[in-house]
Amino acid sequence: MDADRAAVYHLEGGRLIESAPDAYFSFLGECGHVISLVGGGGKTTIMHDLARRYAARGKKTAVTTTTKIGQPASFCRNMEDCRACWREGRFAVCGEPLGNGKLTAPAYLEQILDEADAVLIEADGARKLPCKAPAVHEPVIIPRTDIVIAVMGLDALGQAIDDCCLRSDHVQRILGCGGGHALTCEDMAALLLSEQGSRKDVGGRMYYTLLNKCDDAQRMEAGRRILTLLREAGHTRAALTAGMRRSEEFEFAAGR
């Protein structure tokens, strides 16, 4: 197995400080959290990475959805399947097959919430685009969620809204521009802060923002600028992520 290269960068004194995800996400050492992920640009990858870290700590961890996620070759169809995963020290991918290569919310979701130490839920869809604004029916955040993580891909920077954003009309309305407008750092910060954007339906829950795919020096600098804008607006649970990965089991089952 390759060394774990995942890193999180947060802003401190105007500088980017690197830390391991286990150190930055303090909730990984706690039980009882229900974490919903929204936005685009790597939600599934980040969800699986965090689930892997929870499971490595011996936590009974479940991954599921309130919308749709990709269906691996092996997944949990009931609570007995979940418990078997937990006995083996693995996290459980849970859902009901839709027949199109996707899973939807499992009928036994309440049991999962009652028995798992940690539940991670993909609560939004982005059709593999790095950025989005939610429609009226999105995201699907269940009441027991206490942490929301909004994800946005830094590869959206400089791209036209029509090319990189799901629900581009909603994005245009929030930003007050046209579909040909190229996203700026200021635009991305505005979307992450907007209650019609990434903060929709978050309410008083703990809210994290992750700018994913921080793959080179240019994106690092752009990410630093966006984190600065977020901090100036009073939002401090914000970070850049790089090297996050899905679990090897999931990738193998999905035909890596």
C-alpha positions in Angstrom: 0.0 0.0 0.0 1.3 3.5 -0.9 2.0 5.9 1.9 -0.9 8.1 2.8 -0.3 11.4 0.9 -3.5 13.1 1.9 -3.0 16.6 3.4 -5.1 19.4 4.6 -4.0 23.1 4.4 -5.5 25.7 6.6 -4.9 29.4 7.0 -2.8 30.7 9.9 -1.4 34.2 10.0 -2.0 34.6 6.3 0.1 31.5 5.6 -1.0 28.0 4.5 -0.2 25.4 7.2 -0.2 21.7 6.3 -1.6 19.0 8.6 -2.7 15.4 8.3 -6.5 15.0 7.9 -6.7 13.1 11.2 -5.3 16.1 13.0 -7.4 18.7 11.3 -10.7 17.0 11.5 -11.1 16.6 15.2 -14.4 14.9 14.9 -12.6 11.8 13.6 -11.8 10.9 17.2 -15.4 11.2 18.3 -18.5 9.0 18.1 -22.0 9.9 17.3 -21.6 12.3 14.3 -23.8 12.2 11.3 -21.9 14.0 8.5 -23.6 15.2 5.3 -21.5 16.2 2.3 -22.8 18.7 -0.3 -21.5 20.5 -3.3 -19.2 19.1 -6.1 -15.6 18.4 -6.9 -14.8 15.3 -5.0 -17.5 14.6 -2.4 -17.4 10.8 -2.8 -13.6 10.7 -2.6 -13.6 12.8 0.5 -16.4 10.8 2.1 -14.6 7.5 1.5 -11.3 8.9 2.8 -12.9 10.1 6.0 -14.8 6.8 6.4 -11.5 4.9 6.0 -10.0 7.0 8.7 -12.9 6.4 11.1 -12.7 2.6 10.4 -9.0 2.6 11.1 -9.8 4.0 14.5 -12.0 1.0 15.2 -15.3 3.0 14.7 -18.4 1.3 13.3 -18.6 3.5 10.2 -21.3 3.7 7.5 -21.3 5.5 4.1 -24.6 6.1 2.4 -26.7 8.6 0.5 -30.0 10.5 0.7 -29.7 11.1 -3.1 -27.7 8.7 -5.3 -24.2 7.3 -5.3 -22.3 4.9 -7.5 -22.9 1.2 -6.7 -19.8 -0.9 -6.0 -19.8 -4.6 -6.7 -20.2 -5.3 -3.0 -22.4 -3.2 -0.7 -24.6 -3.7 2.3 -28.2 -4.6 1.6 -29.3 -4.9 5.3 -28.0 -4.4 8.9 -26.5 -7.9 9.0 -24.2 -7.0 6.1 -23.3 -3.8 7.9 -22.4 -5.6 11.1 -20.3 -8.1 9.2 -18.3 -5.2 7.7 -17.8 -3.8 11.2 -16.6 -7.1 12.6 -14.0 -7.2 9.9 -12.9 -3.6 10.7 -14.2 -2.2 7.4 -16.7 0.6 6.8 -20.0 -0.3 5.3 -21.3 1.2 2.0 -25.1 1.0 2.4 -28.0 1.6 -0.1 -30.8 0.3 -2.2 -29.9 -0.5 -5.9 -31.7 1.5 -8.5 -30.8 -0.8 -11.4 -28.7 1.8 -13.2 -25.4 1.4 -11.4 -26.5 3.7 -8.6 -27.6 3.3 -5.0 -30.2 5.3 -3.2 -31.0 5.7 0.5 -31.4 2.4 2.3 -34.7 1.5 3.9 -32.8 0.7 7.1 -31.2 4.1 7.4 -32.7 4.7 10.9 -31.0 1.5 12.1 -27.7 2.6 10.7 -28.0 5.9 12.5 -28.8 4.1 15.8 -26.0 1.5 15.6 -23.1 3.2 13.8 -20.4 5.2 15.6 -20.1 7.5 12.5 -22.3 8.0 9.5 -21.2 9.8 6.3 -23.9 10.8 3.9 -23.6 12.0 0.3 -26.5 14.5 0.5 -26.1 16.2 -2.9 -25.3 15.4 -6.5 -23.1 17.3 -8.9 -22.8 15.0 -12.0 -19.0 15.0 -11.6 -18.8 18.8 -12.0 -16.5 20.8 -9.6 -19.1 23.4 -8.6 -22.8 23.8 -8.2 -25.6 25.7 -6.5 -28.6 23.6 -5.2 -32.0 23.5 -6.7 -35.1 23.8 -4.5 -35.1 20.1 -3.7 -31.4 20.0 -2.8 -29.5 19.1 -0.7 -31.2 16.3 1.2 -29.9 16.9 4.7 -31.6 14.7 7.3 -32.5 16.1 10.7 -29.9 14.0 12.6 -27.1 15.5 10.6 -24.8 17.6 13.0 -21.9 18.3 10.6 -22.2 19.5 7.0 -19.1 19.5 4.7 -19.3 21.6 1.5 -16.9 20.5 -1.2 -15.8 22.5 -4.2 -13.1 21.7 -6.8 -10.4 24.2 -7.4 -10.4 23.1 -11.0 -13.5 25.3 -11.4 -11.4 28.4 -11.1 -11.2 30.4 -14.3 -13.8 28.2 -16.1 -17.1 29.5 -17.5 -20.1 28.9 -15.2 -21.9 27.1 -18.0 -18.9 24.7 -18.4 -18.1 23.8 -14.8 -21.3 24.3 -12.7 -24.3 22.2 -12.2 -27.5 24.3 -12.0 -25.6 27.1 -13.7 -28.8 29.2 -13.7 -28.8 29.1 -9.9 -25.1 30.0 -9.8 -25.7 32.9 -12.2 -28.5 34.2 -10.0 -26.4 34.1 -6.8 -23.4 35.8 -8.4 -25.4 38.2 -10.6 -23.6 37.3 -13.9 -24.1 35.4 -17.1 -23.2 31.8 -18.0 -20.1 32.8 -19.8 -18.5 34.4 -16.8 -15.3 32.8 -15.6 -15.3 31.9 -11.9 -13.0 34.0 -9.7 -11.8 33.4 -6.2 -14.3 35.9 -5.0 -17.1 34.0 -6.8 -16.2 30.7 -5.2 -16.0 32.2 -1.7 -19.4 33.8 -2.3 -21.0 30.5 -3.3 -19.5 28.7 -0.3 -20.9 31.4 2.0 -24.3 31.8 0.4 -27.5 30.3 2.0 -28.7 29.8 -1.6 -25.4 28.1 -2.4 -23.4 25.7 -0.4 -24.8 26.8 3.0 -28.4 26.0 1.9 -30.3 24.2 4.7 -27.2 24.0 7.0 -28.9 26.1 9.7 -27.0 26.0 13.0 -25.0 22.8 12.2 -21.2 22.7 12.3 -20.2 23.8 8.8 -16.9 22.9 7.1 -15.8 24.0 3.6 -13.2 22.1 1.6 -11.6 23.3 -1.6 -10.5 20.1 -3.2 -7.9 19.2 -5.9 -5.2 21.5 -4.6 -2.8 19.9 -7.0 -0.3 22.6 -7.9 1.2 26.0 -6.9 -1.3 28.0 -8.8 -4.3 26.3 -7.1 -2.5 26.6 -3.8 -2.3 30.3 -4.2 -5.9 30.6 -5.4 -7.0 28.4 -2.5 -5.1 30.7 0.0 -6.9 33.7 -1.5 -10.3 32.0 -1.1 -9.6 30.9 2.5 -8.6 34.5 3.3 -11.9 35.8 1.9 -13.8 33.2 3.9 -12.0 34.1 7.1 -12.6 37.8 6.5 -16.4 36.9 6.3 -16.1 35.1 9.7 -15.9 31.5 8.4 -12.9 29.7 9.9 -13.7 26.0 9.3 -12.3 26.1 5.8 -9.4 24.2 4.3 -7.7 23.0 1.1 -7.4 19.3 0.5 -5.0 17.3 -1.6 -4.3 13.6 -2.1 -7.6 12.4 -0.7 -8.6 9.0 -2.0 -11.4 6.5 -2.0 -10.9 3.3 -0.1 -9.0 0.6 -2.0 -11.9 -1.8 -1.4 -14.3 0.5 -3.1 -12.1 1.3 -6.0 -11.5 -2.4 -6.6 -15.2 -3.3 -6.4 -16.0 -0.5 -8.8 -13.6 -1.8 -11.4 -10.5 0.3 -10.8 
